[in-house]
Amino acid sequence: MSATPAVQHMGPLRATASPEVVAAFRLATGWRDADGPPPASFPVIVMNLPEIGGAVRAAAEEVGLPVHEAQHFEYVRPIRLGESYDLMLEFRREQEPARLIVTADVFDLEGARVGRIVSTLRLIDPAAIPGQDRPGGARS
């Protein structure tokens, strides 16, 4: 194991629920219409930021492959179109089984808690999957 801390904190990271970004997110995530309020999952757009992706890759580096296991959303109030939110993130490693749990607390710009998102990624060693002995999953 490396010296990677078991718990890492990051933030605040800003997510703005602009009409254009929300419409694109709704379509990309399978909503039938581009119009309407932001989906509860909207704040996960910060997962696309390089610093977040880098933290996920660093946590998975020893094992190799982060696989989505679970996600939970809990809101005090809905996300509102046109508003900005600050997210405070915590990355926590578990060893048995190997997991990365990412918790994002969502706050409005006045500091009031809006909600919490918890994403669980199982960390899997690709070499442990039968038939996956070469990069890209190609079989010998």
Order of alpha helices (4+ residues) and beta strands (2+ residues): beta-alpha-alpha-beta-beta-beta-beta
